[in-house]
Structure formats: C-alpha cells, structure tokens
C-alpha cells in the first residue's frame, strides 16, 4: 500500500456526548462499568475532537448510542441533529429489547421520525439472555420491515450466541446485522471465537466492525497490543470478504490507548504488515461503512 494514497476514514463506531445535556448513567463515577481511569471519558466529546492529519481524512462517521437517555432514546437523536457535523453521518439508536414487546415496538416507532440507520442493545453479561429471548424474532422482523440494521454486541466465543445470530440472519435475509468490536474476542477464548467467526462469515447480511481493543484492559494505562490486533485481523481477513468488514475506533474509549490519529496509523501499519492492497485498505477504512450505513461522499 502506498502511504500517500491513503485518504478517507469513515468511522462506523464512535460516540459523541454532552454530559450536561443527557443522563449518561454509565459515565458517572460509582456506576458500572467500573473501569480504571474512567475519568478520561467524563468530559464532552464533539466532532471537533476527531482530529486526523494527512494522509488521513475524516470523510464520514456513524454515531453509536451512548446512553443519553435510555428511557427516551429519541432524545439522543434529537440532540445529535443539533450538532454541527460537516461530514456525512448516520446514527444508531438505543432500543431496549428487554422491555415488553409492545413497549419495544412503541419505542421503535418514536425513533423513526429521526431516521436512524439502526438500533443497538448491548447483549453482554446479564443482558446476553435477551439475545435469545423469543421476542427478539418479532423485533428483528420489525427492523427488517423498516430497513433498519441491528447492531449485535455479544461474545462470538459462545456457540449459543453464534447459533442465534445465524438464525436471525437466515430467518430475516433482509435484515442487516453488524457485529460490534470483533465479537468481543479475547486471547483466552480465541479458538472458540474463531470457530464462531468462521461460521458467520458465510452469511451475506452480516458485517463485522474491527474495534474495541481497549476494552480488554480498560483504562489509560492499558497499552495497545498491536500483535494481538494483527492476529485478529489476519484471522478475519482469511475468512471474510472485505466488503463486510469495517475498521472502527470506538472513540473516545480508544483514547485510553493513544490519540485518534495513532489508532488509524496503527491500523494502517498492521494491515500493511499483512499485505493488504490499497483497494482493500480503502474498503476496510471507508467503503464498507459507506455501503452498510448508506453514507454519501464529500
């Protein structure tokens, strides 16, 4: 890859917030998650903080819900619409899939006027059970009807989770499913994760975002582990077409491991080490995100 040819970054997984405007319970001291050095997150983050220098250029972004108000998630979309974002951008809203089905569907209807591109419920920890709840099938059908994607944040090292995701993809071929943070892979469950990742690679309506590395050891002093990231990249690129893979930042959480610029420089270097072509890089850094999130060009 020729470094001078690299330009566009379309970041499909980042968070913007204004602490005085929303609730953000998860960001408050004393509330879960209990991350070391949570303080770095306890300030406002706007699009102006997404600083990139040549050869990189921010050409689009997808704001992922950040807990602005989980009881009225449309408020976050209203707030986002007031922000001055000069690049093409889309939004993924929060949808609490653990509520009674009628309430879930009512909340979804309240989101529609703001035209989000999709919804997310984090299926981790105790909430993992909602990935397997029967009502998720009804929710998935409604999302497909409205051409909204479902962000799936769960462990791919769990065979049960992988089977459920496969069921959703096959039962609703018109539903786009996007796996967050490389399926939350960890070094100690890499083999199980790899089996699940290979299984889902066969389904054309599933994409994967490669991000979330800082979550392994959350905190400012958790050093980036390029060798680990490269191992994951190599495994995924061996199984998935680049048209269904996206590089993402998880900003501002990625700041625990360096600047926004340093993250993209590291991605570039790791993929150069793996021999990825210029065309392949631009697909991972911008093309797939543009296609899956219906983002225009500038």
Secondary structure, 3 states (H helix, E strand, C coil): CCHHHCCEEEEEEECCECCCCCCCHHHCCCCCCCCCCHHHHCCCECHHHCCCCCCCEEEEEEEECCCCCCCCCHHHHHHHHCCCCCCCEEEEEECCCCCCHHHHHHHHHHHHCCCCCEEEEECCHHHHHHHCCCHHHHHHHHHHHCCCEEEEECCCCCHHHHHHHHHHHHHCCCCCEEECHHHHCCHHHHHHHHHHHHHHCCCCCEEEEECCHHHCCCCCCCCCCHHHHHHHHHHHHCCCCHHHEEECCCECHHHHHCCHHHHHHHHHHHHHHCCCCHHHHHHHHHHHHHHHCCCCCC
